[in-house]
Amino acid sequence: MCQASNVLGIPCITTEQRPFKPTVAELTAEIDPAAHPNHLTFTKSLFSMLTHKVAATLSSGANAARRHVVLFGIEAHVCVMQTARDLLREGFHVHIVVDGVSSQNQVDRDTALARFAAEAARAGSAAATAQGAGVLHLTTAESVLFEILRDAQHPHFKALLPALKELAKTKQGGVAPSAGQGGAKL
């Protein structure tokens, strides 16, 4: 997802839980703001990634008009869950990439996905949307990318094709590995 946001020039925010979890080495090059000006990284002590600095970034400049956030990362039942709930309260459409979230324990991930599904049903109700609440969507990395591209004639389709093929290969048993918390604001 980070690679795709870089190719497409979509703003991408990564948060690192301090002092415990720096971003994994596999993602360091993909999220380097010097190499990818669309990417910002913030440290946090909150479990939610919606810190004051992140909230200010989401509401400033061209980002202010964007109301959709693609959310992926670790720990699904803690950081991703709290981030999704905070974003929903702020009226965002939150797209949880189910093959892009993980937890240390399978039961925690499974429970988080069940809670996301229940929240998606509740948040999509007419009463919830009439109150200005955000909407939660469950999706996959491949689905998000094809929704953004919309057409094989998209100028970046060929550049993303290797990543899409690699993504398809990593889906062993229906779940792709994930490594890091991030969100791309569409």
Protein Blocks (a to p, Z undefined) as FASTA:
>chain_A
ZZmmmmnopacddddddfkbgcdfklmmmmmmklmmmbccdddfbfbfcbfklmmmmmgc
jllmpcbdcdedddfklmmmmmmmmmmmnopacdddfklcccfblklmmmmmmmmmmmmm
mmmpmklmmnopacdddddfklmmmmmnopakbmklmmmmmmmmmmmmmmgghiacdedd
ddddZZ
